[in-house]
Amino acid sequence: RYTECKAHRNLNWLLDKESDVAAIKVPTYDDKGLEYYFMLAKIPLGMLVSSNNISIGKKVDIPSHNINEIIDISIDIIRKGYQISLPKAMNILKGPEHRLYACNMLINEHEWKGILKYGKGKVQAEHRIEVTEDGFNIIGIPTETKIEKTLALLTEVNAKYNIATEINDLSDSKGLLIEVEFKTLRGKEKVVAEKFISEFIRRGRTNIFYNFYVCKQIANQAPNLSETATFRTEQIGLIEYLVDFQERRKHYKMKALFIRIEKLKFEIEVEELRLIIAKDIDKFIKLVQSSDSNKNAFENVAKAYNTKYEIAERVVSSSFTSYVNKNEKILKELERLQKELEETQWKIDNIDVYLVNELIELKDKIGFDRVSTVTNIKTIQ
């Protein structure tokens, strides 16, 4: 709850704008309009940005994850009938990740199973290094660790071993790079250097906690922010959350597509009536002008052309000039509407394929590979 973030330009790809028409709306704070009760997205945005809060008395920790892995596991969930096995989930979703911290993740298999199943546990992050001939380079720091803290730790460890001659922070906007140069290494000095690196990595490790709580208001009930609103707070596993998210996404997508079907059918009937009127515009004009009110005109047109009142209202409200010599234009519009109707019906008939295709397109547009590495370990000290 209350996760705040700045909107990136890629948000347009993440949001499911096609389903907006089905999203629940509530009055604005001043009751002058309506706003979305929640925003519909293609994948759970809460798993892409780190969230650490205390909500309704619960400590909530949701680390960020790699977007490609979230997309891949969502695709597998849909293709397998909105379910996924634990081994398969572990194979796809490697662990947490933050694009700014290309560190190494230490993940205990038993702990990760618990996180996926129950939403509670921890993993560890450590500095990522590259050993060089005369020292080592730090190319990734643990999640939420500042460079200043890393430099201070290096200085502190060096005070103990006295083997580093240079510690240079060469980080810039392109990435992180801290160079550590050692004295000329001979014999025992090599062992000391290994101890330096080992202690630095060990002491620099940080814990990444999972406390995956979801606060739900029953979505099928009329949403309101009064005291009578029904809320339920529960801790759920990542697998259950991801499956539930895609099931809800399908629900609102289907609802939006059916709404679109009805609107297209209405628009087609309007254009079909406009085509009939265009063939004898004088008859239509006389019928409208002989009516003593708009309501009477709508009723007369509906009766004369054997159509619905709403369609007659739409047609009569249009300008008369929109019918004169416009047969070709109306036919083109009819063709466009019929094509869109067929495409929309295909989406409904092949809803799971369509949802997967959207995710594949999302991955092609804004997906990125994992920047942090993952080390599976048996125990976390």
C-alpha positions in Angstrom: 0.0 0.0 0.0 1.0 3.6 -0.6 3.9 2.8 -2.9 4.9 6.0 -4.5 7.1 6.4 -7.6 7.7 8.8 -10.5 6.2 7.8 -13.8 8.7 6.7 -16.4 7.9 7.0 -20.1 7.8 3.2 -20.2 4.7 3.3 -17.9 2.6 3.6 -21.1 3.8 0.1 -22.1 3.2 -1.3 -18.6 -0.3 -0.1 -18.1 -3.2 -2.0 -19.7 -5.0 0.9 -21.2 -7.3 -1.3 -23.3 -8.9 -2.5 -20.1 -9.3 1.0 -18.6 -13.0 1.0 -19.6 -13.6 -1.9 -17.2 -11.6 -0.4 -14.3 -13.6 0.6 -11.2 -13.9 4.3 -10.6 -14.7 6.3 -7.5 -15.5 9.9 -6.8 -12.6 12.3 -6.5 -11.9 14.0 -3.1 -14.1 17.0 -4.0 -16.9 14.9 -5.6 -16.5 16.8 -8.9 -15.5 13.8 -11.0 -14.3 10.2 -11.0 -10.9 8.7 -10.7 -9.6 5.1 -11.0 -9.9 3.0 -7.9 -6.8 1.2 -9.1 -4.7 1.2 -12.3 -4.7 -1.9 -14.5 -1.3 -3.1 -15.6 0.1 -6.0 -17.6 2.4 -7.2 -14.9 2.5 -6.4 -11.1 4.3 -3.0 -10.9 4.8 -3.5 -7.1 7.3 -6.3 -7.9 9.4 -3.9 -10.1 10.0 -1.2 -7.5 11.2 -1.8 -4.0 8.6 -1.2 -1.3 9.3 -1.0 2.4 6.5 0.2 4.6 4.5 -0.4 7.7 0.9 -0.9 6.7 -2.0 -1.7 9.0 0.4 -2.8 11.7 2.3 -5.1 9.3 5.9 -4.7 8.2 5.9 -4.9 4.4 9.0 -5.7 2.4 8.8 -6.2 -1.3 12.1 -6.1 -3.1 12.3 -5.2 -6.8 12.7 -7.9 -9.5 13.9 -8.2 -13.0 11.2 -7.3 -15.5 12.1 -10.1 -18.0 11.8 -12.7 -15.3 8.4 -11.3 -14.2 7.2 -11.3 -17.8 8.5 -14.9 -18.4 6.9 -16.3 -15.3 3.6 -14.5 -16.1 3.7 -16.0 -19.6 4.3 -19.5 -18.2 1.4 -19.1 -15.7 -1.0 -18.2 -18.5 0.1 -21.0 -20.8 -0.2 -23.6 -18.0 -3.8 -22.6 -17.2 -3.0 -20.0 -14.5 -0.8 -22.2 -12.4 2.9 -23.0 -12.1 4.9 -25.5 -10.2 7.4 -24.5 -7.6 10.5 -25.9 -9.5 9.4 -24.1 -12.6 8.9 -20.8 -10.7 12.4 -21.2 -9.1 13.9 -21.8 -12.5 12.4 -18.6 -14.0 12.4 -16.2 -11.1 16.0 -16.2 -9.9 15.7 -13.7 -7.1 15.4 -10.0 -6.4 17.2 -7.5 -8.5 17.7 -3.7 -8.6 19.0 -2.2 -11.9 21.2 0.3 -10.0 22.9 -2.4 -7.9 24.6 -5.0 -10.1 25.6 -7.0 -7.0 25.8 -10.7 -6.3 22.8 -12.4 -4.7 23.3 -15.2 -2.2 20.1 -17.3 -2.3 19.5 -20.3 -0.1 17.3 -22.8 -2.0 15.2 -23.7 1.0 14.7 -20.0 1.9 13.8 -19.1 -1.7 11.2 -21.9 -1.8 9.6 -20.4 1.4 9.5 -17.0 -0.2 7.8 -18.3 -3.3 5.3 -20.3 -1.3 4.6 -18.1 1.7 6.0 -14.7 1.0 8.4 -14.5 3.9 12.1 -14.9 4.1 15.4 -13.3 3.2 18.3 -13.4 0.7 21.7 -11.7 0.9 23.4 -9.3 -1.4 27.2 -8.8 -1.6 29.7 -6.8 -3.5 30.5 -8.0 -6.9 34.2 -7.9 -7.8 36.6 -8.6 -10.6 40.1 -9.7 -9.6 42.9 -8.0 -11.5 46.7 -8.6 -11.6 47.4 -6.0 -9.0 44.2 -5.9 -7.0 40.5 -6.0 -7.7 37.7 -3.9 -9.1 34.3 -3.5 -7.4 31.6 -3.4 -10.2 28.5 -3.9 -8.0 27.5 -3.0 -4.5 24.7 -4.6 -2.4 21.2 -3.3 -2.7 20.6 0.0 -0.9 24.3 0.4 -0.1 25.9 3.8 -0.7 29.3 4.1 -2.3 30.5 6.1 0.7 29.8 3.1 2.9 31.7 0.8 0.6 34.7 3.2 0.6 34.6 3.4 4.4 34.6 -0.4 4.7 37.5 -0.7 2.3 39.5 1.8 4.4 38.6 0.0 7.7 39.6 -3.5 6.3 42.8 -2.0 4.9 43.7 -0.6 8.3 43.7 -4.2 9.6 45.7 -5.8 6.7 47.6 -2.8 5.4 48.0 -4.2 1.9 46.0 -1.8 -0.4 48.1 1.1 -1.8 45.3 2.8 -3.8 41.5 2.9 -3.4 40.0 5.0 -6.3 36.3 5.7 -6.9 36.0 6.0 -10.7 32.2 5.7 -10.8 30.2 7.9 -13.1 26.8 8.2 -14.8 27.7 5.1 -16.9 28.2 2.8 -14.0 30.0 1.8 -10.8 33.8 1.2 -10.7 36.0 1.3 -7.6 39.6 0.2 -8.2 41.7 -1.3 -5.3 45.4 -1.8 -5.9 47.6 -4.0 -3.7 51.3 -3.9 -3.0 53.4 -6.3 -5.0 52.2 -9.7 -4.0 54.7 -12.3 -3.0 54.3 -15.4 -0.8 52.4 -14.6 2.3 51.2 -11.3 0.9 49.0 -13.2 -1.5 47.3 -15.0 1.4 46.8 -11.6 3.1 45.2 -10.2 -0.1 42.8 -13.1 -0.2 41.9 -12.6 3.4 41.3 -8.8 2.7 38.9 -9.6 -0.2 37.2 -12.3 1.8 36.6 -10.1 4.9 35.5 -7.2 2.8 32.9 -9.2 1.0 31.7 -10.9 4.1 31.3 -7.7 6.1 29.7 -5.9 3.2 26.8 -8.3 2.9 23.3 -7.0 3.4 20.0 -8.7 4.0 17.1 -8.4 1.6 13.9 -9.3 3.4 10.5 -10.5 2.1 7.4 -9.8 4.0 4.8 -10.0 1.3 1.5 -8.8 2.6 -1.5 -7.9 0.5 -4.3 -5.6 1.7 -7.3 -6.3 -0.4 -10.7 -4.7 -0.7 -13.1 -7.1 -2.2 -13.0 -6.0 -5.9 -16.4 -7.3 -6.8 -18.1 -5.1 -4.2 -18.9 -1.5 -4.9 -15.7 0.2 -3.8 -16.0 3.0 -1.4 -13.6 4.5 1.1 -16.2 4.5 4.0 -15.9 2.6 7.2 -18.1 -0.2 5.8 -15.5 -1.1 3.1 -14.4 -4.7 3.5 -10.6 -5.2 3.7 -8.7 -8.4 4.2 -5.0 -8.5 4.9 -3.0 -11.6 4.2 0.5 -12.8 3.7 0.8 -14.7 0.4 3.6 -16.3 -1.6 5.0 -14.8 -4.7 3.6 -17.6 -6.8 0.1 -17.1 -5.5 0.3 -13.4 -6.0 1.5 -13.7 -9.6 -1.2 -16.2 -10.5 -3.9 -14.1 -8.9 -2.6 -11.0 -10.7 -2.9 -12.7 -14.2 -6.3 -14.1 -13.4 -7.5 -10.7 -12.4 -5.9 -9.2 -15.5 -7.8 -11.7 -17.6 -11.1 -10.9 -15.9 -10.8 -7.1 -16.5 -9.5 -7.7 -20.1 -12.5 -9.9 -20.9 -14.9 -7.4 -19.4 -13.3 -4.5 -21.4 -13.4 -6.5 -24.7 -17.1 -7.4 -24.2 -17.8 -3.7 -23.6 -15.9 -2.9 -26.8 -17.9 -5.5 -28.7 -21.2 -3.9 -27.7 -19.9 -0.4 -28.6 -18.7 -1.6 -32.0 -22.1 -3.3 -32.8 -23.8 0.0 -31.9 -21.5 2.0 -34.1 -22.1 -0.4 -37.0 -25.9 -0.1 -36.7 -25.5 3.7 -36.7 -23.4 3.6 -39.9 -25.8 1.2 -41.5 -28.7 3.6 -40.8 -26.6 6.5 -42.1 -26.0 4.6 -45.3 -29.8 4.1 -45.8 -30.5 7.7 -45.1 -27.7 8.9 -47.5 -29.6 7.2 -50.3 -32.7 9.3 -49.7 -31.7 12.3 -47.6 -34.8 14.3 -48.5 -37.1 11.8 -46.8 -35.0 11.9 -43.6 -34.9 15.8 -43.6 -38.7 16.1 -44.0 -39.2 13.5 -41.3 -37.0 15.4 -38.8 -38.4 18.9 -39.7 -42.0 17.7 -39.3 -41.3 16.7 -35.7 -42.3 19.2 -33.1 -39.4 18.3 -30.7 -36.1 16.5 -30.6 -37.7 13.6 -28.7 -40.5 13.4 -31.2 -37.9 13.4 -34.0 -36.0 10.5 -32.4 -39.2 8.5 -32.0 -40.3 9.2 -35.6 -36.9 8.2 -37.1 -36.8 5.0 -35.0 -40.2 4.0 -36.2 -39.7 5.0 -39.8 -36.4 3.1 -40.2 -37.3 0.3 -37.7 -34.3 0.9 -35.4 -33.6 1.5 -31.8 -34.3 4.8 -30.1 -30.7 5.3 -29.1 -29.5 4.8 -32.7 -32.1 7.2 -34.0 -31.0 9.8 -31.4 -27.4 9.5 -32.5 -28.2 9.8 -36.2 -30.6 12.8 -35.8 -28.1 14.6 -33.6 -25.6 14.5 -36.5 -25.4 17.3 -39.1 -27.4 16.8 -42.2 -24.3 17.6 -44.3 -22.7 14.4 -43.0 -25.1 12.4 -45.2 -24.9 14.3 -48.5 -22.7 12.4 -51.0 -21.0 10.5 -48.2 -21.8 6.9 -49.3 -18.2 6.0 -50.0 -17.0 7.5 -46.7 -19.7 5.7 -44.7 -18.8 2.4 -46.4 -15.2 2.8 -45.5 -16.2 3.5 -41.9 -18.4 0.4 -41.9 -15.5 -1.7 -43.2 -13.2 -0.4 -40.5 -15.7 -1.1 -37.8 -16.4 -4.6 -39.1 -12.7 -5.3 -39.1 -12.2 -4.1 -35.6 -15.2 -6.2 -34.5 -13.7 -9.3 -35.9 -10.3 -8.5 -34.3 -12.0 -7.9 -30.9 -13.9 -11.1 -31.2 -10.7 -13.0 -32.0 -9.1 -11.5 -28.8 -12.1 -12.9 -26.8 -12.0 -16.3 -28.4 -8.2 -16.5 -28.0 -7.8 -14.5 -24.8 -4.9 -16.4 -23.3 -2.9 -16.2 -26.6 -3.7 -12.5 -26.8 -2.5 -11.9 -23.2 0.7 -13.7 -23.8 1.3 -11.8 -27.1 0.9 -8.5 -25.1 3.6 -9.7 -22.6 6.0 -10.8 -25.4 5.6 -7.3 -27.0 6.2 -5.7 -23.6 9.4 -7.7 -23.2 10.6 -6.7 -26.7 9.9 -3.0 -26.0 11.3 -2.4 -22.5 12.7 -5.7 -21.2 16.3 -6.0 -20.0 18.5 -8.8 -18.9 19.5 -9.4 -15.3 22.4 -7.2 -14.2 23.1 -8.9 -10.8 24.4 -12.4 -10.5 22.9 -15.2 -8.4 24.8 -17.7 -6.2 22.8 -20.6 -4.8 24.1 -21.6 -1.3 23.0 -24.3 1.2 23.0 -22.1 4.3 23.0 -18.4 5.0 25.2 -17.5 8.0 
